[in-house]
Amino acid sequence: MSSLGLGILIVIFLLLLRGIRVLREYERGVVFRLGRLVGSRGPGLIYLIPIFENMVKVSLRTVAMDVPPQDVITKDNVSVKVNAVVYFRVLDAGKAIVDVQDYLYATSQLAQTTLRSILGQFELDELLSARERINENLQEILDKHTDPWGIKVSLVEVKHIDLPEEMKRAIAKQAEAERERRAKVIHAEGELEASGRLAEAAQKLGPTAMQLRFLQTLVEVAAENNSTMVFPVPIDLFEPFLDRLMMPKKK
């Protein structure tokens, strides 16, 4: 065999080896033959016809994409900055390559615009309290729009809502006022319950016993506080004792 023939055989052998590809379990190869899509292959060992076929490798693993902070004006005209994270994965590798130019960039831009438009429909209190409902709403909208690209959006989480300083102070004052209101309500309920208990005790003890209880309380207060106290004593306290003194003695 001449050296020319041997060289041709070596070139053909190298071309055949060049067509061998190995794809991991989470990878798929989108194969084009002379520019036309012929399908997805993998995982494992696949073979591409040299020169005639080429492949674009696509990962099927879930992607966690960070959505940068977006300026959002809420329904009640409060300007906030909101960022989020989107979890998605490719279900159809062929659609992800053929139907959209760059599915990662397209999904990122769609997430940013959807975040601004959807959060602008809520008031500030809803953004802070109804986080789970907002996440579900964002996930449904993104999944609907990315489905033609062969992409499944599984989860959207709003991570942080950055409020202006004046709004932070206003919310802090509102929370403090709410705590004070609850404290006053609890104190009033305690006073009402205590007054009811005192009324029951007064009925059970009677006027004379209540007067003795009042005098006993004065003694306890005087013992605990070493100071001079001027305390008005109603004359009604002494009426039962005066009545007994004024009663005529039986002979």
ABEGO torsion letter per residue (X at the ends): XBAAAAAAAAAAAAAAAAABBBBBAABBBBBBBGGBBAEBBOBEBBBBBBGABBBBBBBABBBBBBBBBBBBBBAAGBBBBBBBBBBBBBABAAAAAAABABAAAAAAAAAAAAAAAAAAABBAAAAAAAAAAAAAAAAAAAAAAAAAAGBBBABBBBABBBBBAAAAAAAAAAAAAAAAAAAAAAAAAAAAAAAAAAAAAAAAAEAAAAAAAAAAAAAAAAAABBBBBBBBBBAAAAAAAAAAAABBBBX
